Structures are given as structure tokens and as C-alpha cells.
Amino acid sequence: MKVRIGVIGTGAIAKYRHLPEYASRKDVEIVAVCDIDKVKADKVALRFDVGQVYTDYKEMLEKEKLDAVSVCLPNYLHAEVTIYALNRGLHVLVEKPMATSLKEADAMIDTAKKNNLVLMVGQNQRLAPLHVLAKKVIDSGMLGKVNTFRTVFGHQGPEHWSPSAKWFFDKEKAFAGSLADLGVHKVDLIQYLLADIDEVACFSAIMEKKNCTVDDNSVAIVHMKNGVIGTVETSWTYKPKEENGTVFFCEKGTLKMAVEPDAPLVAYFNEPGKGRLVFEVPKIQTNEEGGQFSSGVIDSFIDTINGKIQNPIPGSEGRKALRAILACIESNTSKSKVRVEEVK
């Protein structure tokens, strides 16, 4: 039987990620879409041959027989809509960051557990083939232990990805800027590859974006529970192209991910004669022209619902990434180091 899907929110993330990836699956039927902007929703429905359009998500969930929903809304609505859908008996894929507070995240996780339903968070970087292979390389020990790292995610800003989404710049709706938009990807990836983050010291600022009440640039120094230290840099002011790479400086050499144009994953060895090893993997997913490929999120969500795999990004993992971002925000505000486990 096909998994019957509803998509709540028809902005860029739904249009370029969720809907096309659902449409590519033969075991999925996109039953309905919902957006408060009916004109936008109608256009998306026409593009993906979706039969039903709503402007009220509660009406959609009441009238349509669905198995699951994607929640592709501004950050402040994630918890409310996710909990409502879970209580209606639906599996939920919610965009990152999963919520705006730990209290919201805990309520979402508890509701999914109570109803025995799948709650998955759209942290797609850990699913990229490049990063899956990088984890194998790191875990293999071929480069020895990781000492330090630098990871960067920056582009010109969300207005170039989703021109109508003004909420990104509003603290009341987004709770944070580049940290919530891009940093949550990077802290999730680093925790997936290395270990949980133990402590952070973060500096955030508004450098260029006008009428913005959230950070457009942030740099965090992080200390991992396994002793590794590194930096997480996020920006909405990188021009003209985005950067989305990571470098690990290791005991026996260096590993670079999505840094060198000709080598998505490359290792450099200290040992004489070993030199440079380039791994054959696809480039990382990007918002730039011609850079799209399946994120793996939709495939994982559907396969988890069907019992084929274990949920790779459950609510608990989304919560860990959110908590690290909240620690960064607290650090910037207090001008001091913050222990992640002390963030409430």
C-alpha cells in the first residue's frame, strides 16, 4: 500500500526537497498540501499533481485520510503542528530545527512515543553519502585520532533561497538566524561524526542584513566530550557562492569534506609516500544551480514508516542539535562558555 502524505507549508524546502522526493517514490501518494497562501499552494499542487489544497492544516488533517505529514513551516510553528498531527495518529517529518526550545522538543518526543509513531527531523547532512563515507574513514583510524576541526556553512542568505520567507529574520518566529538555519546542520553533523558537544563559546552578530533581529553571522568554538575541539562557522553573507565544508586535522594527516572542487572527500597523509587519497563519492547537496540530488531524508522517512530501516534522525537527535544551538545563543548573550548539559 502507498503511504498517503500531506505537506504542511509550501515554501522552498517543500518545493525543492520534500515534494519532488515524495513524487519520486512509487510507494507514496501526495494527497494534499496546505499553506496559508492559497495562491502559492495552488501553484505547488499543480506542479506536483496534488489533488487537494488547504489553507488550514487542521481542516486538512480532519478531512483527508493520511498516514504521515511533512511539517515545512517557520520554526515557531514546528512544535504546535507536529504535536497536533501526532495526536491525530500521523507520522511526522519536521524540518530543522525541530523546535525553538527544549520544552517544545520534549513535548514532541513524548507525544510521538505515547502514540507509537515516527518522529523524524530533517537534518539531512548526516545522510549525505559524502558524510556517511567520511564517518567510516574517521572511525577506521587510518588518519589516527581527530585533534581539531573546522566546519563552515555559509551563503548569501535565506532571501536568495526563499524570497518570500521574511520570517527567517524575525526572532519571534525563527528564534535564531544563521545558527538556527545553518548551524543546526553543522552541530548535528559534527555530533554524528565525532561525539556529543560538551561546551561552547560563541560569538554572533548582525553584519549586513537590514531589519534583522537574529544573527547573520556566528562563530562557535566547541569542545566535544571525546576531547576534540573545533570551530563551527555560519553565515548569511558569503558571496557569491556558498561554502559548506569541513576539515579534520588528525594525528596522521588531514581529511577534507566538500572543500576541494575536484575532490569531495580527500585525505592527506603525513607518512612519506602516501600523499593524497581521493575517495569516489557524490558532491554534497547544495542550494546552488545544478547541485540538487536526493537528500535521503524522504527515503529514510518512508522506509522507517514501512519498517525497512530504523529512524536515522529521531526526535532525540534533533533535540541534541537544538540544545547545542541554544547553548551557542546563551554563550553569545552571557559572553561566557556554556556547558550544553546545563541548558534547560
Disulfide bonds with the S-S distance in Angstrom:
none
